[in-house]
Amino acid sequence: MKSLSFYCTILLTATFIFLIGCNSSDNSSENQENNGWISIWDGETLNNWRASENPDSFEVVDGKIVVDGPRGHLFYEGPVSDANFVNFEFRADVYTYPEANSGVFFHTQYQEEGWPQHGYEAQVNATHRDPRKTGSLYAVKDVMDVAPHNDHEWFHYYIKVDGRDITFKVDGETVMEFTEPEDREGTISLSSGTIALQAHDPNSRIYFKNLYVRVLD
C-alpha cells in the first residue's frame, strides 16, 4: 500500500500544474504584448479612434466593431507609435455579411470626407459585386473574382509592411505580396501614417475585433 505522503505529493503536483495552466491562460494578452503585439482597440469603446463623414456607421456591440452604414472611415488616433506607423505588422479578426464591402487602410491620415487619399487599402470583400476581393492591395495588386474566405465566418487578416515590401495573409495563407517600385509617385504609396477601417455603403455590414499591431525595427 502506498503511503499517505505519496498521494499528497501526487495531489500537490497536479494542483501546481493546474495553477500554472490557469496563470498562462489569464496572461495570454500580456504574453501577446511581450511578443511585441500591442492592442490598438480596447474591445469596449471607440476611444482613440475618430470617425469621418458618417460616425453613426461605426459602433461597438458585444465586443466587436460593427461597421454598417453610409461611407465613412474610422481612423486610429491612439498612443501606439503616436498613430504613425512605418514598418509594422497588423492583425484583426473580420466577419463579412453577403455583398458587403470594406477595407483596412494603412499609411493613411485622417480626412473629413471621401475615400482616403493617402496610403494603401487592404480590401475586404467576399461577395460584393466589386471583383477585387479580400487580400487585394486595392487597384494595385488585386485578388480577382474569388475571395479567400466565406461570408458569415470569422477570418484572420494579417498585413505586414517592411521597407517597400507589403504582405497580406488570410487565415495564415499568403494571398498578396507586393514590392513598391522606388519610382512610384503620388499619395497612394508607402510613407507613414495610421490605420483606418472603412464603411463602404449602407448595404455593407462588417465586424472587426482583436486589432493588434507589432512595430518592426
C-alpha positions in Angstrom: 0.0 0.0 0.0 1.3 3.4 -0.9 1.9 5.9 1.9 -0.2 8.9 2.6 2.8 11.1 1.7 2.9 9.6 -1.8 -0.7 10.6 -2.5 -0.1 14.0 -1.0 2.8 14.5 -3.4 0.7 13.5 -6.4 -2.1 15.9 -5.4 0.3 18.8 -4.8 1.9 18.2 -8.2 -1.4 18.1 -10.0 -2.5 21.3 -8.3 0.7 23.0 -9.3 0.3 22.1 -12.9 -3.3 23.3 -12.9 -2.4 26.7 -11.4 0.4 27.1 -14.0 -2.0 26.4 -16.8 -4.6 28.9 -15.4 -1.9 31.6 -15.0 -0.8 31.1 -18.6 -4.3 31.4 -19.9 -5.0 34.5 -17.8 -1.9 36.2 -19.0 -2.4 35.4 -22.7 -3.0 39.1 -23.7 0.0 40.1 -21.6 2.1 37.5 -23.5 1.0 38.9 -26.8 2.3 42.3 -25.7 5.5 40.7 -24.5 5.9 39.4 -28.0 5.6 42.9 -29.4 1.9 42.7 -30.3 0.0 45.6 -28.8 -3.8 46.1 -28.8 -5.0 49.2 -30.6 -8.6 48.7 -29.6 -10.0 48.3 -26.0 -12.8 46.0 -27.0 -15.5 48.2 -25.5 -15.4 51.7 -26.8 -14.2 53.8 -29.8 -11.8 55.7 -27.6 -8.6 56.5 -29.6 -10.5 56.3 -32.9 -12.1 59.1 -34.9 -14.8 58.5 -37.5 -15.2 60.7 -40.5 -18.2 61.7 -42.6 -20.8 59.4 -41.0 -19.8 58.5 -37.5 -23.0 56.5 -36.9 -21.7 53.9 -39.4 -19.5 52.6 -36.5 -20.5 51.3 -33.1 -19.3 48.7 -30.6 -21.6 45.8 -29.9 -20.8 42.7 -27.9 -17.0 43.1 -28.1 -16.8 43.9 -31.8 -16.7 47.0 -34.0 -19.8 46.9 -36.2 -19.4 48.7 -39.5 -22.8 49.3 -41.0 -24.0 52.4 -42.8 -23.1 55.2 -45.3 -19.5 55.8 -46.4 -17.1 56.7 -43.6 -13.7 55.8 -42.2 -12.6 55.1 -38.6 -9.1 56.3 -38.0 -6.8 55.1 -35.2 -5.5 58.1 -33.2 -4.2 56.4 -30.1 -0.8 56.4 -28.4 0.8 53.4 -30.0 3.6 54.8 -32.1 1.7 58.1 -32.0 -0.6 56.5 -34.6 2.2 57.0 -37.2 3.4 53.6 -38.3 6.2 52.9 -40.8 7.3 49.3 -40.7 4.7 47.2 -38.8 2.5 44.1 -38.7 -1.2 44.4 -38.2 -3.8 41.6 -37.5 -7.5 41.5 -36.9 -10.4 39.1 -37.0 -13.0 40.1 -39.6 -16.5 38.9 -40.4 -18.4 39.8 -43.6 -22.1 39.7 -44.5 -23.2 38.9 -48.1 -22.5 41.6 -50.6 -20.5 43.6 -48.1 -17.5 45.8 -49.0 -14.9 47.3 -46.6 -11.2 47.7 -46.2 -8.3 48.4 -43.9 -6.3 51.5 -44.9 -2.6 51.9 -43.8 0.0 54.6 -44.1 -3.1 56.9 -44.3 -4.2 60.1 -42.5 -7.5 61.5 -41.2 -9.7 63.4 -43.7 -13.2 64.7 -43.1 -14.8 63.1 -46.1 -14.3 61.0 -49.2 -12.1 57.9 -49.9 -8.7 58.2 -48.2 -6.2 59.9 -50.5 -3.1 58.7 -48.6 -1.8 55.2 -48.2 -3.0 51.8 -49.4 -6.2 49.8 -48.9 -6.3 46.1 -48.0 -9.6 45.1 -49.5 -12.3 43.3 -47.5 -14.9 41.7 -49.9 -16.2 38.2 -50.3 -19.3 38.6 -52.4 -19.8 42.3 -53.2 -20.1 43.0 -57.0 -16.6 44.6 -57.0 -14.4 41.9 -58.5 -11.4 43.0 -56.3 -11.7 40.6 -53.3 -10.2 40.3 -49.8 -6.5 40.2 -50.0 -6.3 42.8 -52.8 -3.9 45.7 -52.4 -6.7 47.7 -53.9 -6.3 48.6 -57.6 -2.5 47.9 -57.3 -2.2 44.2 -57.0 -5.6 42.5 -56.8 -7.1 39.2 -55.8 -9.8 38.9 -58.5 -13.2 37.3 -58.5 -12.8 34.6 -55.8 -12.2 35.6 -52.2 -10.0 33.5 -49.8 -12.8 33.3 -47.2 -16.5 33.0 -46.9 -19.2 35.3 -45.6 -20.7 34.5 -42.2 -17.4 33.2 -41.0 -14.7 35.0 -39.0 -11.3 35.1 -40.7 -7.9 36.3 -39.6 -6.4 39.2 -41.6 -2.7 40.0 -41.5 -0.9 42.9 -43.0 2.8 43.5 -43.0 4.9 46.5 -44.2 8.6 46.1 -44.1 10.6 48.6 -46.2 9.0 48.5 -49.6 7.5 45.1 -49.1 3.8 44.5 -48.4 2.4 41.1 -47.5 -1.2 40.1 -46.8 -2.3 36.8 -45.3 -5.8 35.4 -44.7 -6.0 32.6 -42.1 -2.3 32.2 -42.2 -2.1 31.8 -46.0 -0.2 34.4 -48.1 -2.6 35.9 -50.6 -0.8 39.0 -51.8 2.9 40.1 -52.0 4.0 43.4 -53.5 7.2 45.3 -53.6 6.7 49.0 -54.2 8.9 50.4 -57.0 11.3 53.1 -56.0 9.9 55.4 -58.7 6.2 55.2 -57.6 4.7 58.6 -57.4 1.5 60.0 -55.7 -0.1 59.7 -52.4 -1.3 56.1 -52.9 2.1 54.9 -51.8 4.1 53.9 -48.8 5.3 56.7 -46.4 4.0 56.5 -42.8 0.6 57.0 -41.2 -2.2 55.5 -39.3 -4.7 52.6 -39.8 -8.4 53.1 -40.8 -11.4 50.9 -41.1 -13.9 51.5 -44.0 -17.7 51.8 -44.1 -18.3 51.5 -47.8 -22.1 51.8 -48.3 -25.4 51.3 -46.4 -25.7 47.7 -47.7 -22.3 46.6 -46.3 -22.2 45.1 -42.8 -18.8 44.1 -41.4 -17.4 43.2 -38.0 -13.9 43.7 -36.6 -12.3 42.6 -33.4 -8.9 41.8 -31.8 -7.0 44.6 -33.5 -3.2 44.4 -32.8 -0.1 45.9 -34.2 3.6 45.0 -33.9 6.1 47.7 -34.7 9.1 46.5 -36.7 12.6 48.0 -36.4 
